[in-house]
């Protein structure tokens, strides 16, 4: 019995060492890369303005409706009063089952962070811009890259985005099926960061956190 207990304890000990060692390395690497700014290609004629916003955990990219492609506006079926559209990507289970932090369960959190899980696009409509949004100046070429990246993040059927019916946080948002898997290495903020980097917009090298993005625009 003592021998069995000895082997069990040895297994548990090494598991805890590896587990907490991974967390320590992850946090350190994320902190370092979140604080290093990319050096994107410079563009002229940055006459357009988009926005970034965070709810304290998750980031969205806001695009003025007037800048969206006609086919994208048609697929999103936007309200006539909408002036800005926020795009966010994230874990589908977390999005749909956690409208508030009080709804968060251990299973949802563990699945989102440690297992590859299906994802969703969250689109929110606004009638005006808000002061707490971070402003970003871009050119037409950068906007075109950004919109193409958004478009490829959505799953489609017959050319239209696949809406997830019966799930919403309010009257001004919609969920859609998305491409990609969520994990601790590719979070909702990592997706935002990737979108910005591909559009040659200054941001962090890599970050799983919202502040790792927002800090580069303050």
Residue pairs with C-beta under 8 A, 6 or more apart in sequence:
26 184
30 206
30 207
30 208
30 209
30 212
33 204
33 205
33 206
33 207
33 212
34 204
34 205
34 206
34 207
34 208
34 209
34 211
34 212
34 215
35 204
35 212
35 215
36 204
36 205
37 202
37 203
37 204
37 205
37 216
38 197
38 202
38 203
38 204
38 205
39 202
40 197
40 200
40 201
40 202
41 200
43 138
43 139
43 141
43 142
43 200
44 139
45 139
45 140
46 137
46 138
46 139
46 142
47 137
47 139
48 67
48 137
48 138
48 139
48 140
48 142
48 143
49 64
49 135
49 136
49 137
49 138
50 61
50 62
50 63
50 64
50 67
50 135
50 136
50 138
50 143
50 146
51 61
51 62
51 84
51 129
51 133
51 134
51 135
51 136
52 59
52 60
52 61
52 62
52 133
52 134
52 136
52 192
52 213
52 214
52 217
53 59
53 60
53 62
53 86
53 130
53 132
53 133
53 134
54 60
54 210
54 211
54 213
54 214
55 210
56 210
57 210
58 88
58 90
58 188
58 189
58 210
59 88
59 188
59 189
59 192
59 210
59 213
59 214
60 86
60 87
60 88
60 122
60 124
60 192
61 86
61 87
61 88
61 146
61 150
61 192
61 195
61 196
62 84
62 85
62 86
62 87
62 126
62 129
62 133
63 84
63 85
63 87
63 143
63 146
63 147
64 83
64 84
65 73
65 78
65 82
65 83
65 84
65 85
67 143
67 147
68 76
68 85
68 147
69 147
69 151
72 147
72 150
72 151
75 159
75 160
75 161
76 85
76 123
76 161
76 174
78 85
78 125
79 125
79 172
81 127
82 125
82 126
82 127
82 172
83 126
83 127
83 128
83 129
84 125
84 126
84 127
84 128
84 129
85 123
85 124
85 125
85 126
86 122
86 123
86 124
86 125
86 126
87 121
87 122
87 123
87 150
87 153
88 121
88 122
88 123
88 124
88 188
88 191
88 192
89 119
89 120
89 121
89 122
89 153
89 178
89 180
89 188
89 191
89 192
90 119
90 120
90 122
90 182
90 187
90 188
90 191
91 111
91 112
91 117
91 118
91 119
91 120
91 182
91 188
92 117
92 118
92 119
92 120
92 164
92 177
92 178
92 182
93 108
93 111
93 112
93 117
93 118
94 104
94 108
94 109
94 112
94 182
95 120
95 122
95 167
95 175
96 120
96 164
96 167
96 175
97 103
97 105
97 108
98 104
98 108
99 169
111 117
112 182
113 183
113 184
114 183
114 184
115 183
116 181
116 182
116 183
117 181
117 182
117 183
118 178
118 181
118 182
119 178
119 179
119 180
119 181
119 182
120 164
120 175
120 176
120 177
120 178
121 153
121 154
121 161
121 175
121 176
121 177
121 178
122 173
122 174
122 175
123 173
123 174
123 175
123 176
124 172
124 173
125 172
125 173
126 172
134 214
134 217
134 218
135 217
136 201
136 217
138 146
138 199
138 201
142 199
142 200
142 201
143 199
145 198
145 199
145 200
146 195
146 198
146 199
146 201
149 194
149 195
149 198
149 199
150 195
152 179
153 178
153 179
153 180
153 191
154 161
154 162
154 176
154 177
154 178
154 179
155 161
155 162
155 176
155 177
155 178
155 179
156 162
161 176
161 177
162 176
162 177
163 174
163 175
163 176
164 174
164 175
164 176
164 177
167 175
168 174
168 175
180 186
180 191
182 188
184 208
185 208
187 208
187 209
189 207
189 208
189 209
189 210
189 212
189 213
190 206
190 207
190 208
192 213
193 203
193 204
193 206
193 207
193 212
193 213
196 202
196 203
196 213
197 203
202 216
202 217
203 213
203 216
204 212
204 213
204 215
204 216
207 213
